[in-house]
Amino acid sequence: MHTIIEPFRIKSVEPFAITTEDHRRRALAAAHWNLFALRAEDVMIDLLTDSGTGAMSARQWAAIMLGDESYAGSSSFFELEQVVRDLTGYRHVFPVHQGRAAERILFTLLVDRSKTVPNNAHFDTTRANIEFLGGTALDFPSAGASDFAHAAPFKGDIDLAALRTFLANAPVGAVPFGMMTITNNRMGGQPVSLANLRAAAAAYHGHGVPCFLDAARFAENAWLIKQREPGQQQRPLRDIAHELFRLADGCLISAKKDGLVNIGGILALNDDALAARVRELLILTEGFPTYGGLAGRDLAALAQGLREVLDEDYLAYREASARYLADALERLDVPIVKPAGLHAVYVDARALLPQIPPHELPGQALCCELYVRGGIRAVEIGTLMFGRSNPATGETVPAEADLVRLCLPRRVYTQSHVDWVVETFAQVVRDRARLRGLRIEEQPRYLRAFTAKLRPVAAPVGVANERSRP
Ligand SMILES: *Cc1c(COP(=O)(O)O)cnc(C)c1O
């Protein structure tokens, strides 16, 4: 058999309203053309993020009922601790309310203004938490990682030569720890190879620098190693995941991704002295170490999620879903970042809409059009999110690229939902010459993508095709 099917059936459904283009056009205007300002009930297919948006299994819901809500010594904590120890091999396991809490706690203990933290590419919150403490967050993406059209198997890898040069020249004590993000979210969810992680960890360790994994998508990374890295095809997935963790000295995990839960995170490490300091700080802000800002039921659901996520049938289905969308978009000549990862497909909006200059936000224009046409919510990762206003001239300095990310929540949407997305794209592609850009009317000083108010530069987006419908 060639068809890869969902290795689950649906037991509980969450209806959503099928809205009209007219309704969506009004909702978009009321949201000032910023999709973060939409009410979720006005969205039909929400591809904004894969973070905390997955569906839990029947066993996870059963675990919710079994969660132990004791303040101290909860049995759900000990269950989670055992699962994380078995998975990672790390001695000390701390639950936290989400990934960034783990970042804040670890970085507060190790980062100050004299410190620099290297990474293949820092995720937004990782970078922000380091910079907030006055430290420097450095990215070492591999050569070719930003060549979207080029399909290399491990575009998430760190640039080893650049990393080694940096470490050799760093003042003693300036690098408190090094990081590796698996999968590499900033570089399009691309995986890191075992060979690259092994070499990066050796480079860090050669300079006495511990290595921490930002391991939100460890299972997806392990799966892509098994698919793509020479010599790994016959290994049990759990072995590969275990080796990833064993190569490092600790990890930060946002459990909202491969933890298969809606909220939660983990900080795990081996260093006893550091763990003692983590414990103190954890009590200050997250709560007692046996619950870490989560309910006992959350701990129990997370333990079960971590047991499920390395299921090879699940990951084969997940890869097939992303590839199904990516292949269909390619058949429509939509330029995408290649190869497709597992958690999202990224569209190169600047290439798709060449008539819209970067300062008129081609990525956001595409997002708005997808919403009006199909009730789909995607997210712009481009000039709206990362562009800067030049304070001297007021001009927008474009981001490196204008991408649109179509994230795939775990175990949520079916193939016909994806077919709807593809049909919407077919319409957008057909009428793309008529799409116009947007300008920013109002923006905050930080993280403008979340709250900026926008306005179409010419005719409102989608107006040219008032009557068409996917
Ligand atoms: C989501 C994510 C984080 C932050 O985790 P939150 O749970 O959103 O706080 C950190 N790093 C990576 C790679 C992520 O994907």
Ligand as a Chemical Component Dictionary entry (heavy atoms), coordinates in Angstrom:
data_LIG
# 
_chem_comp.id                   LIG 
_chem_comp.type                 NON-POLYMER 
_chem_comp.pdbx_formal_charge   0 
_chem_comp.three_letter_code    LIG 
# 
loop_
_chem_comp_atom.comp_id 
_chem_comp_atom.atom_id 
_chem_comp_atom.alt_atom_id 
_chem_comp_atom.type_symbol 
_chem_comp_atom.charge 
_chem_comp_atom.model_Cartn_x 
_chem_comp_atom.model_Cartn_y 
_chem_comp_atom.model_Cartn_z 
_chem_comp_atom.pdbx_ordinal 
LIG C1 C1 C 0 7.988  27.496 20.805 1  
LIG C2 C2 C 0 9.456  27.515 20.944 2  
LIG C3 C3 C 0 10.073 28.119 22.056 3  
LIG C4 C4 C 0 9.300  28.854 23.125 4  
LIG O1 O1 O 0 8.395  28.046 23.762 5  
LIG P1 P1 P 0 6.992  28.582 24.371 6  
LIG O2 O2 O 0 6.377  27.329 24.876 7  
LIG O3 O3 O 0 6.243  29.212 23.250 8  
LIG O4 O4 O 0 7.320  29.539 25.450 9  
LIG C5 C5 C 0 11.446 28.073 22.117 10 
LIG N1 N1 N 0 12.186 27.501 21.151 11 
LIG C6 C6 C 0 11.616 26.916 20.073 12 
LIG C7 C7 C 0 12.486 26.279 19.041 13 
LIG C8 C8 C 0 10.241 26.917 19.924 14 
LIG O5 O5 O 0 9.689  26.372 18.845 15 
# 
loop_
_chem_comp_bond.comp_id 
_chem_comp_bond.atom_id_1 
_chem_comp_bond.atom_id_2 
_chem_comp_bond.value_order 
_chem_comp_bond.pdbx_ordinal 
LIG C1 C2 SING 1  
LIG C2 C3 SING 2  
LIG C2 C8 DOUB 3  
LIG C3 C4 SING 4  
LIG C3 C5 DOUB 5  
LIG C4 O1 SING 6  
LIG O1 P1 SING 7  
LIG P1 O2 DOUB 8  
LIG P1 O3 SING 9  
LIG P1 O4 SING 10 
LIG C5 N1 SING 11 
LIG N1 C6 DOUB 12 
LIG C6 C7 SING 13 
LIG C6 C8 SING 14 
LIG C8 O5 SING 15 
# 
